[in-house]
Amino acid sequence: MKSQPTTRAVAARILAAVRGGESLVRALPKGLEPLSAEDRPLVQELVYGTLREWPRLEGIALQLLRKPPRAKDADVLSLILTGIYQLSALNVPSHAAVGETVEAAKSLRKSWATGLINGCLRNYQRQKDTLEEQLSPSQKNALPEWLWEKICDQWPDQSSEIAQASREHPPMTLRVNLQRVTRETYITELLNADIPVTSHPDIATAITLHKPRPVSSIPGFLQGWSSVQDASAQLAAQFLQPRNQEFILDACAAPGGKACHLLERAPEAHVLAADISSQRLVGVEENSARLNLPIETRVLDASQAAKNLHPQQFDAVLADVPCSATGVIRRNPDIKITRKAADIFNFSQQQQDILKGLWPLVKPGGRLLYVTCSLLDAENDEIIAMAQSHLSQCEVMPLSGSPGFKTRLGWQTLPSLAGGDGLYFSLLHKATTDPRV
């Protein structure tokens, strides 16, 4: 009978798959599938925690190894990193962290690596302080060097907080559906259910749970009283200001949080939620059904939208475009090893194409809200500057509020330890005449 792989072996396989280029959203469910419900939380903690700390852990491991493991032994390197993570960050007895990680090599059919792994982890215990001191600034901040340099350049005063936020568990924030219940009443319901929360001081719909929990255990969730949505993401509807009777396109809508929020603010608006993937639109349809919101869905390549929809059809367009996701690393920690500096240029080209594809759909006098979850100018202000130069009748409107910072052409929130993610917003207005003429 084939033996069941240990939890640490499963975590190492998932990490090796991610290091080989597979996304975490694919590798994790596949890896967890054969495990019992009792074993899954530890594997998830090892995977997410190791990825959040990967540059630091790898910097330590490479000091302990005479040479890096071969590509086919990425699971061995992953085991070493999970071992260091347990010893440095988890409340796991050191003998268990070392012993179980060493045993996991046998489960991976790599018994030859047991001595190597044991030696690395024992040496880490003895030399921890010296090894940590030898790390580069980017490794100490658990970010790839190229990204750490860009963050220090663009956000010098906030670089340390950004780096620290990228290493933490993200908070679980709810968006209260004010069409169904007031925030104060809903907070009372949660407190009565022994669920402590904090209300956001600046975003009227946002409350953050002190401890994440399954949505099925949150009062009123299944009845549509609330939705899970990051506090910064809730600014999108606030900035776009949807109005009843308007025709609104959410061009990159999945999984539908922002589209639903638009209708919660303007119940008589007409919202079309589009996405390039029919599979991704399933999430939009599930969310809108739970909230009982009449959202129309359509498969659409936003960069080709002008070829598939009528020109000047929409009063407002929301373009939450694909990006580097450097503002949401704590939610997508595989970015630390899969994202490369060269990817930013590819994203910026895609972002420009999407704006060109969507702009003809906006009515004169209408507006388009451009959104990314990036911290980088190349995907934010620089894209808007190009739009301002190349799109006819395009004016950049000022944004203000809290939390966040005013940028040259938009508004930026930064990831914070107890607050929202790092998102960028810029509001474009289509003038009735071309301001460049």
C-alpha positions as CSV (number, residue, x, y, z in Angstrom):
1,M,0.0,0.0,0.0
2,K,1.3,3.4,-1.0
3,S,2.2,5.5,2.1
4,Q,0.5,8.9,2.5
5,P,3.0,11.8,2.0
6,T,3.7,13.8,5.2
7,T,2.4,17.4,5.6
8,R,5.8,18.9,5.2
9,A,6.5,16.8,2.1
10,V,3.2,18.0,0.5
11,A,4.2,21.6,1.4
12,A,7.6,21.1,-0.3
13,R,6.0,19.7,-3.4
14,I,3.6,22.7,-3.7
15,L,6.5,25.1,-3.2
16,A,8.6,23.4,-5.7
17,A,5.8,23.6,-8.3
18,V,5.4,27.3,-7.6
19,R,9.2,27.8,-7.9
20,G,8.9,26.0,-11.3
21,G,6.4,28.6,-12.5
22,E,3.0,27.2,-11.5
23,S,0.7,29.7,-9.8
24,L,-0.2,29.2,-6.2
25,V,-3.9,29.2,-6.9
26,R,-3.4,26.1,-9.0
27,A,-0.7,24.3,-7.1
28,L,-2.2,24.7,-3.6
29,P,-5.6,23.1,-4.2
30,K,-4.0,20.3,-6.2
31,G,-1.5,19.6,-3.4
32,L,-4.1,19.7,-0.6
33,E,-6.6,17.4,-2.3
34,P,-5.4,14.1,-0.9
35,L,-5.0,15.5,2.6
36,S,-7.4,15.2,5.5
37,A,-9.1,18.4,6.8
38,E,-6.9,18.2,9.9
39,D,-3.7,18.3,8.0
40,R,-4.5,21.1,5.6
41,P,-4.1,24.1,7.9
42,L,-0.5,23.2,8.6
43,V,0.3,22.8,5.0
44,Q,-1.3,26.1,4.1
45,E,0.7,27.8,6.9
46,L,3.9,26.3,5.7
47,V,3.3,27.2,2.1
48,Y,2.1,30.8,2.6
49,G,4.5,31.5,5.4
50,T,7.5,30.2,3.5
51,L,6.5,32.2,0.3
52,R,6.1,35.4,2.3
53,E,9.6,35.0,3.7
54,W,11.2,33.3,0.7
55,P,13.9,35.8,-0.2
56,R,15.1,35.9,3.4
57,L,14.9,32.1,3.9
58,E,16.7,31.5,0.6
59,G,19.4,34.0,1.5
60,I,20.0,32.0,4.7
61,A,19.9,28.6,3.0
62,L,22.4,29.5,0.4
63,Q,24.9,30.4,3.1
64,L,24.4,27.0,4.6
65,L,24.7,25.0,1.3
66,R,28.0,24.5,-0.5
67,K,26.1,24.8,-3.8
68,P,22.4,25.4,-4.6
69,P,20.4,22.2,-5.2
70,R,19.7,21.3,-8.8
71,A,16.4,22.3,-10.4
72,K,15.1,18.7,-10.1
73,D,15.7,18.9,-6.4
74,A,13.7,22.1,-5.8
75,D,11.6,20.1,-3.3
76,V,14.7,19.6,-1.2
77,L,15.5,23.3,-1.1
78,S,11.8,23.9,-0.3
79,L,12.1,21.5,2.6
80,I,15.1,23.4,4.0
81,L,13.3,26.7,3.7
82,T,10.2,25.4,5.4
83,G,12.4,24.1,8.2
84,I,14.0,27.5,8.7
85,Y,10.6,29.1,8.6
86,Q,9.4,26.8,11.4
87,L,12.4,27.5,13.5
88,S,12.3,31.2,13.0
89,A,8.6,32.1,12.9
90,L,6.3,29.3,14.1
91,N,5.5,28.0,17.6
92,V,6.8,24.6,16.7
93,P,9.2,22.8,19.1
94,S,12.6,22.8,17.5
95,H,13.1,19.1,17.7
96,A,9.8,18.6,15.9
97,A,10.6,21.2,13.2
98,V,13.9,19.5,12.5
99,G,12.9,15.9,12.9
100,E,9.7,16.1,10.9
101,T,11.3,18.1,8.1
102,V,14.2,15.6,7.8
103,E,11.7,12.7,7.7
104,A,9.8,14.4,4.9
105,A,12.7,13.9,2.6
106,K,12.0,10.1,2.8
107,S,8.4,10.7,2.0
108,L,9.7,12.5,-1.2
109,R,11.9,9.5,-1.9
110,K,15.0,11.5,-1.4
111,S,16.6,9.8,1.6
112,W,20.0,11.0,0.3
113,A,19.0,14.5,1.4
114,T,18.2,13.7,5.1
115,G,21.8,14.4,6.2
116,L,21.9,17.6,4.2
117,I,18.6,18.9,5.6
118,N,19.5,18.0,9.1
119,G,22.9,19.7,8.9
120,C,21.4,22.9,7.4
121,L,18.8,23.2,10.1
122,R,21.1,22.3,13.0
123,N,23.6,24.9,11.7
124,Y,20.9,27.5,11.4
125,Q,20.0,27.0,15.0
126,R,23.7,27.5,16.0
127,Q,24.5,30.4,13.7
128,K,21.1,32.1,13.4
129,D,22.2,35.6,14.4
130,T,25.3,35.6,12.1
131,L,23.4,34.2,9.2
132,E,20.7,36.8,9.5
133,E,23.3,39.6,9.7
134,Q,24.9,38.5,6.4
135,L,21.7,39.0,4.5
136,S,21.3,41.9,1.9
137,P,18.8,44.7,2.6
138,S,16.3,43.1,0.2
139,Q,16.7,39.7,1.8
140,K,16.2,41.1,5.3
141,N,13.0,42.7,4.1
142,A,11.9,39.5,2.4
143,L,11.5,41.0,-1.1
144,P,13.3,40.2,-4.4
145,E,16.1,42.7,-5.0
146,W,14.5,44.3,-8.1
147,L,11.3,45.0,-6.3
148,W,13.0,46.2,-3.1
149,E,15.0,48.7,-5.2
150,K,11.9,50.0,-7.0
151,I,10.0,50.4,-3.7
152,C,12.9,52.2,-2.1
153,D,13.1,54.5,-5.1
154,Q,9.4,55.3,-5.3
155,W,8.3,55.1,-1.7
156,P,11.5,55.8,0.3
157,D,9.7,56.9,3.5
158,Q,7.3,54.0,3.4
159,S,9.5,51.2,2.1
160,S,10.0,49.4,5.4
161,E,6.2,49.4,6.2
162,I,5.4,48.1,2.7
163,A,7.9,45.3,3.1
164,Q,6.7,44.4,6.5
165,A,3.0,44.4,5.3
166,S,4.0,42.0,2.5
167,R,5.1,39.5,5.1
168,E,2.0,39.5,7.2
169,H,-1.3,37.6,7.1
170,P,-3.8,40.0,5.4
171,P,-6.7,41.2,7.5
172,M,-10.2,39.9,6.7
173,T,-12.4,42.9,5.9
174,L,-16.1,42.9,5.1
175,R,-18.1,45.4,3.0
176,V,-21.5,46.0,4.7
177,N,-24.4,46.0,2.2
178,L,-26.0,49.3,3.3
179,Q,-29.1,48.4,1.2
180,R,-29.8,45.7,3.8
181,V,-28.5,46.8,7.1
182,T,-26.6,49.8,8.7
183,R,-23.0,49.3,9.7
184,E,-23.8,49.9,13.3
185,T,-26.6,47.3,13.4
186,Y,-24.4,44.8,11.6
187,I,-21.5,45.3,14.0
188,T,-23.9,44.7,16.9
189,E,-25.0,41.4,15.2
190,L,-21.3,40.3,14.9
191,L,-20.5,41.3,18.5
192,N,-23.5,39.3,19.7
193,A,-22.1,36.3,17.9
194,D,-18.8,36.8,19.7
195,I,-17.0,38.1,16.6
196,P,-15.0,41.2,17.5
197,V,-14.5,43.7,14.7
198,T,-13.2,47.2,14.1
199,S,-15.0,49.7,11.8
200,H,-12.9,51.6,9.3
201,P,-12.6,55.3,10.3
202,D,-12.8,56.6,6.7
203,I,-14.7,54.0,4.6
204,A,-18.4,53.9,5.6
205,T,-18.9,50.3,4.5
206,A,-15.8,48.6,5.8
207,I,-15.3,46.6,9.0
208,T,-12.4,44.3,9.8
209,L,-12.6,41.1,11.8
210,H,-10.0,40.7,14.5
211,K,-9.6,37.1,13.4
212,P,-10.4,35.6,10.0
213,R,-13.1,33.0,9.9
214,P,-15.1,31.0,7.4
215,V,-17.8,33.1,5.7
216,S,-20.4,30.5,6.5
217,S,-20.0,31.3,10.2
218,I,-20.5,35.1,9.7
219,P,-24.1,36.2,10.6
220,G,-26.0,37.5,7.6
221,F,-23.3,36.7,5.1
222,L,-25.3,34.1,3.2
223,Q,-28.3,36.4,3.2
224,G,-26.3,39.2,1.5
225,W,-25.7,41.5,4.4
226,S,-22.0,41.6,3.7
227,S,-19.2,40.6,1.4
228,V,-15.5,40.0,1.8
229,Q,-13.7,42.9,0.2
230,D,-10.4,44.6,1.2
231,A,-10.9,48.2,2.5
232,S,-8.8,49.8,-0.2
233,A,-10.8,48.0,-2.9
234,Q,-14.0,49.5,-1.5
235,L,-12.7,52.9,-2.6
236,A,-13.4,52.0,-6.2
237,A,-17.1,52.5,-6.0
238,Q,-16.5,55.6,-3.8
239,F,-14.3,57.2,-6.5
240,L,-16.5,56.1,-9.5
241,Q,-19.7,57.5,-7.8
242,P,-22.3,55.3,-9.7
243,R,-25.7,56.9,-10.1
244,N,-29.1,55.4,-10.6
245,Q,-30.1,54.8,-14.3
246,E,-26.5,55.0,-15.5
247,F,-25.1,52.4,-17.8
248,I,-21.9,51.1,-16.2
249,L,-19.3,48.6,-17.5
250,D,-17.0,46.7,-15.2
251,A,-14.6,45.6,-17.8
252,C,-12.3,43.2,-15.8
253,A,-15.0,42.2,-13.2
254,A,-14.1,38.8,-11.8
255,P,-14.8,37.8,-9.0
256,G,-17.4,40.6,-8.9
257,G,-16.8,42.4,-5.7
258,K,-16.5,45.9,-7.2
259,A,-19.5,45.3,-9.7
260,C,-21.7,44.3,-6.8
261,H,-20.6,47.3,-4.7
262,L,-21.6,49.6,-7.6
263,L,-25.1,48.3,-7.5
264,E,-25.3,48.4,-3.7
265,R,-24.5,52.1,-4.0
266,A,-26.8,52.7,-7.0
267,P,-29.5,50.0,-7.1
268,E,-31.2,51.3,-10.2
269,A,-28.0,51.5,-12.3
270,H,-27.5,49.0,-15.2
271,V,-24.3,47.1,-14.7
272,L,-22.6,44.9,-17.2
273,A,-19.8,42.8,-15.7
274,A,-17.3,41.5,-18.3
275,D,-14.2,39.4,-18.1
276,I,-12.0,37.6,-20.6
277,S,-12.8,34.2,-19.1
278,S,-16.2,32.5,-18.8
279,Q,-14.9,30.4,-15.9
280,R,-13.9,33.6,-14.0
281,L,-17.4,35.0,-14.6
282,V,-18.9,32.2,-12.5
283,G,-17.6,34.0,-9.4
284,V,-19.4,37.2,-10.5
285,E,-22.6,35.3,-11.0
286,E,-22.4,33.5,-7.6
287,N,-21.7,36.8,-5.8
288,S,-24.5,38.7,-7.6
289,A,-27.0,35.8,-6.9
290,R,-26.1,35.8,-3.2
291,L,-26.7,39.5,-3.0
292,N,-29.7,39.4,-5.3
293,L,-28.3,42.0,-7.6
294,P,-29.3,42.1,-11.3
295,I,-25.9,42.1,-13.0
296,E,-25.5,41.1,-16.6
297,T,-22.3,39.2,-17.5
298,R,-20.5,38.9,-20.7
299,V,-17.2,37.3,-21.9
300,L,-15.1,40.2,-23.3
301,D,-11.5,40.9,-24.0
302,A,-11.2,44.5,-22.7
303,S,-8.5,45.4,-25.2
304,Q,-10.9,44.6,-28.0
305,A,-14.0,46.0,-26.3
306,A,-14.6,48.7,-28.9
307,K,-15.0,46.0,-31.5
308,N,-17.7,44.1,-29.6
309,L,-19.8,46.9,-27.9
310,H,-21.4,50.0,-29.2
311,P,-19.4,53.2,-29.0
312,Q,-20.3,55.8,-26.4
313,Q,-22.5,53.2,-24.7
314,F,-21.6,53.8,-21.1
315,D,-21.8,56.6,-18.6
316,A,-19.1,55.0,-16.5
317,V,-16.4,52.3,-17.0
318,L,-14.5,50.5,-14.3
319,A,-11.1,49.1,-15.5
320,D,-9.5,47.1,-12.7
321,V,-6.7,46.0,-15.0
322,P,-4.2,43.0,-14.9
323,C,-1.0,44.1,-13.2
324,S,2.1,43.0,-11.2
325,A,0.0,42.7,-8.0
326,T,2.9,44.3,-6.1
327,G,0.3,45.9,-3.7
328,V,-1.3,42.6,-2.7
329,I,1.8,40.4,-2.2
330,R,0.6,39.2,1.2
331,R,-2.5,37.7,-0.5
332,N,-0.4,36.4,-3.4
333,P,3.0,35.6,-1.9
334,D,4.1,33.5,-4.9
335,I,4.7,36.8,-6.6
336,K,8.0,37.0,-4.6
337,I,9.4,34.2,-6.7
338,T,7.4,34.2,-9.9
339,R,7.3,37.9,-10.7
340,K,10.3,39.3,-12.6
341,A,11.3,42.9,-13.4
342,A,10.8,42.3,-17.1
343,D,7.1,41.5,-16.4
344,I,6.3,45.1,-15.7
345,F,6.9,46.2,-19.3
346,N,4.5,43.4,-20.5
347,F,1.8,44.5,-18.0
348,S,2.2,48.2,-19.0
349,Q,1.6,47.3,-22.7
350,Q,-1.5,45.3,-21.7
351,Q,-2.8,48.1,-19.6
352,Q,-2.4,50.6,-22.4
353,D,-4.2,48.3,-24.8
354,I,-7.1,47.9,-22.4
355,L,-7.5,51.7,-22.0
356,K,-7.4,52.1,-25.8
357,G,-10.0,49.4,-26.1
358,L,-12.4,50.8,-23.5
359,W,-12.1,54.5,-24.1
360,P,-14.4,54.6,-27.2
361,L,-17.2,53.1,-25.1
362,V,-17.3,56.1,-22.7
363,K,-20.0,58.7,-23.5
364,P,-18.9,62.3,-23.8
365,G,-19.2,63.7,-20.3
366,G,-18.7,60.1,-18.9
367,R,-15.9,58.7,-16.9
368,L,-13.5,55.8,-16.6
369,L,-11.9,54.7,-13.3
370,Y,-8.5,53.0,-13.9
371,V,-7.5,50.7,-11.0
372,T,-4.4,48.5,-10.4
373,C,-3.2,46.7,-7.3
374,S,0.4,47.8,-8.1
375,L,2.8,50.1,-6.3
376,L,4.8,50.9,-9.4
377,D,4.7,54.1,-11.4
378,A,5.2,52.2,-14.6
379,E,1.8,50.7,-14.2
380,N,0.1,53.7,-12.6
381,D,0.9,57.4,-13.3
382,E,3.0,56.6,-16.3
383,I,0.0,54.7,-17.9
384,I,-2.3,57.6,-17.2
385,A,0.2,60.1,-18.6
386,M,0.2,58.2,-21.9
387,A,-3.6,58.0,-21.8
388,Q,-3.8,61.7,-21.4
389,S,-1.5,62.2,-24.4
390,H,-3.0,59.6,-26.7
391,L,-6.8,59.3,-25.9
392,S,-9.0,62.0,-27.3
393,Q,-11.1,64.2,-25.0
394,C,-9.3,62.7,-22.0
395,E,-9.0,64.7,-18.8
396,V,-7.6,63.5,-15.5
397,M,-9.9,64.4,-12.6
398,P,-8.6,65.0,-9.0
399,L,-9.2,62.4,-6.4
400,S,-9.1,62.8,-2.6
401,G,-10.0,60.9,0.5
402,S,-8.5,58.6,3.0
403,P,-6.6,56.3,3.3
404,G,-4.0,57.0,0.7
405,F,-1.7,59.5,-1.0
406,K,-2.3,61.9,-3.9
407,T,0.0,61.1,-6.8
408,R,0.7,63.2,-9.8
409,L,-2.3,61.8,-11.7
410,G,-4.1,59.6,-9.3
411,W,-4.5,58.2,-5.8
412,Q,-2.4,55.4,-4.1
413,T,-3.1,53.4,-1.1
414,L,-0.2,51.4,0.4
415,P,-0.4,48.0,2.1
416,S,-0.5,48.5,5.9
417,L,-0.2,46.0,8.8
418,A,-3.8,46.5,10.0
419,G,-5.3,48.2,7.0
420,G,-6.0,47.7,3.3
421,D,-3.9,46.6,0.3
422,G,-1.9,48.7,-2.0
423,L,-4.1,50.0,-4.9
424,Y,-3.9,52.8,-7.4
425,F,-6.8,54.8,-8.8
426,S,-7.1,57.4,-11.5
427,L,-10.3,58.9,-12.8
428,L,-10.5,59.9,-16.4
429,H,-13.3,62.2,-17.7
430,K,-14.3,62.3,-21.4
431,A,-14.8,65.9,-22.3
432,T,-17.4,67.0,-24.8
433,T,-14.5,68.5,-26.9
434,D,-10.9,67.5,-27.1
435,P,-8.9,69.5,-24.6
436,R,-5.7,69.0,-26.7
437,V,-7.2,71.0,-29.6
